[in-house]
């Protein structure tokens, strides 16, 4: 993380800086409408002026921050009664998915399970 920030703010030309700003604004306009898609829209223009190894963590940090902010602002819109009705099915689906994943790992990659234990 400490290596990421100084290289993100390395000097760049005015044209490159404008491209980054316009790409991020456009990507977050799409995010506002659809709720996803920032990486799809912003990664190509950002990769033109920044290393891809820096673009991906930058977009992940921005997406996480913006999602938390939007979720916090919309928390009063959550229908808790409906969420309580969905919760058992969500938990069951997660348990079934975990069981299937572990079964797949056990059959396909025994060496992976040995390294975990």
Buried (B, 14 or more C-beta within 10 A) or exposed (E): EEEEEEEBEEEBEEEBEEBBEEBBEBBBEBBEEEEEBBBEBBBEBBBEBBEEEBBBEBBEEBBEEBBEEEEEEEEEEEEEEEEEEEEEEEEEEEEEEEEEEEEEEEEEEEEEEEEEE
